[in-house]
Amino acid sequence: MASKKRKKAAKQAEKAIKKHPKLWLTVLAIVLILAIAAGVYWYFFVYMKRDPSTEDNFGRGPSGEVSGELTIRFLELGNKYAGDCTLIKTGNTEVLIDAGSRQGSAATIVPYIKEYCTDGVLEYVIATHAHQDHIAAFVGTASEKGVFESFECGTVIDFSRTNQSETTDSGARSLYGKYLDCLQDEVRSGAKHYTALECVNEENGAKKSYALGEGIEMTILDQKFYREKSSDENNYSVCMLMTQGSRSFLFTGDLEKEGEESLAALNTLPHCALFKGGHHGSRTSSNDVLLQKITPETVCICCCAGSPEYSTDSAAIFPTQEMIDRVARYTKNIYVTSLATDVSYDPKAWNYTSMNGNITVTSSKTALTVVGSNNSTILPETAWFRENRTWPSYGVQ
Ligand SMILES: [Zn+2]
């Protein structure tokens, strides 16, 4: 029966073609007309109607949906020393990256964090590497409770390696040793603790990516110094990518050039709406190998601009000219937390004030805004910049 029907249909088709020998030409013409109409529609109603203000410097619009709302705060640390402390919040979930720059910073950052972390629980805590300007305030002082003691921590993710010793030459606990002790107390009271290496390998219950809700995800990125020894402690930095749908934010601690090369080689890095300037704006971080992949739209630097803390050589003082020269290809939107004042001939005697102050980046579905608690002036338009740095001619104008 079936084969009879098929034969009948074939015969009818043959007849139709004989009857209308130019039928295929008609079909082709209709397809062509439809294709042209679709092209015209796309040009006038999609391409011409796009909003260039939502596109970045490279003409790329948001490729997908941005979901939820995310707030990222770069904190001032209550003293004149460079260091990091970044508080990220979405819904009722907080992620704290580092607690610098000195043990006494706890007096400044703990009350600040409490303002936003109202339930006393930091769901995720990341300690990027074992330098004091990143871990000191986890410990605190005799009179100021550190971050670990002040908050309940859900999951703590820290460096897989360090060259630091747990004791000082005199046999006392070093700052790193004290950090380990406080961390152990936190684990005893229920915190989960994983190293970055456990995260990227998804070992012992650790995960590479953590869903924070509303399409927001935190991913621990891989880099070779989770496994290999480096003479530079900075290279052990835990690197994290936060994604809010199609919008991305990158945090690399104090990662240096070799680490950045590895980070760029081992991960598919996206265009980033925000990058925490590497290593306080050092000339040895935020290298082209990384920047050309992430093409940052906004760069926030945690440092005391112009401070002679590490060097009195202008070229090495944070934020460095070399770093600015590299970032300038992508964005002018550079923000800095603090500013050195009273810099004198004695390199140890200087003071500090706010530059932008505490920097708050709010990323909603429709926009990304940056507001400083002191002011929201971008670095190239500050008096300090005009006196100490230059904007390269090839830079974004
Ligand atoms: Zn540092």
Residues whose N, C-alpha, C, O or C-beta is under 5 A from the ligand:
A	BS01	ZN	D133 D254
